[in-house]
Amino acid sequence: MYERIAFLASDTPDAQAAAERLGERYGSCEPEKADVIVALGGDGFMLATQHRFMNSGVPVYGMNKGTVGFLMNEFSEEDLPQRLAASTPRVIRPLDMEARDADGKIHRAKAINEVSLLRQSYQAASLGIRIDGRTRLDPLICDGVLLSTPAGSTAYNLSAHGPILPLDAPLLALTPVSAFRPRRWRGALIPDASIIEITVNEIAKRPVNAVADHFEVKSVAHVRIALDHDSSGIILFDPEHSWEERILAEQFQY
């Protein structure tokens, strides 16, 4: 049973008002002293909350008060302690991105959803892809490429026609964005113990930005990505709307 609950809300008036009502009804404490955090907002706010409390061991139960809520449970003010007690925890792990820009400066960031490389001009990107030190594709001419975790596979990755991954799958999804050459390459599933390196060809002519969730690096030359097996966050799902059920439902939508 979670006794100490912290309510956090996105900046929208609806989410802020909901957090105030829930706090008055169930009591609220500071997040640093909580047994569980209830996040009110959309998927973006859930990601921000997970980044903030990564490795704290405190689970986050999301309730949808945003426009997108794949990582969130349905909003209700009723029976919250019972819902929390019945919820199912799922562990998520972030990607570690190390990006070297055109000036040689190193930038590091973590990504819960995906690391994406995207062209920043009218010129298509030209990329070289290495997996565990072995070149697999060079060049890939495209608008971009992204490496997604299972938790992020239903986000940008799905929009780019990448595969949906079960949350406990030991895989990462490497998905191109508008691949021009090779035209028929649709991406790859990569073991999550692998190290993925992406080199930008013709940096000046074909500049590329790298984005780890909300952290962006402009004009990158080389990006190294690996799953951070030492970091974790915990998301709580209602049992009747579990992550497994969401994955299945998403794959049968038409």
C-alpha positions, 0 to 999 in steps of 0.5 A: 500500500502506498501511504505517501503520495506526491501529486505532480502536474503539467502546466495546463490549468486542467492538470493543475486543478486536478492535482489540487483537488486530489491533494485535498482529497488524499493528502500530498507530500513532497516528491522526495518523501513520497512512496509513489508519484502521481503524474497528471498530464500527457506522455511528455510530462511522464517522460519529464517526470521519469527523467527527474526521478530516474534511479530514485526507486519511486514508482510513477503512476500517470493519469491522463490530462494531456493530448496523448496518454499512451504511458498514462492511465485513465483519469479518475478521482475515485478510489485512488489508493485502491488503484495504486495498490492494484497497479502493475509496475514496469521497469524502463531503462534509458538510452545513453547518448554521447554526441560529438558536434562539428566543433569536437565538443562532446554532449551527453544525455539520456533518452527514455523514448528514443535518440533521433538524428534528423537533417537540419537543411534541405539536403538529405542526411548521409549517415554511416551505421556501425553496430558493435564496431562493424559497419552495417550500412554506409551510406544511408541517405534519408531524412533521419534515423532513430533508435528507440527503446521498447517504451518509446517504440509506440511514439515517434518510432511508430509514426516512422513505421517502426516496429512496436516492442513489448516492454520487456523485449531485450531489443532496440528498434533502429528505424529510418525516416524517409529512407531514399537509399537504400530505398527498401531498407526498413530498419532493424532490431538490435540486441539491447546489449549492442553499441550503435554508432552513427557517423554523419557524412559531409557534415558541412553540406548535410548538417544533422541534429541529434535529439535525446528525448527533449535534449538537442545537439546541433550539427553532430559529427558522430553519435554513440548510443547504448542502453544504460543497464544501470539506470531505471525508472518505474511506471505503474499501470492499471491491471485492466489496461496494462502495457501488454494490452496497450501493445496488442491493441495498438497493433490491431488498430486500423 
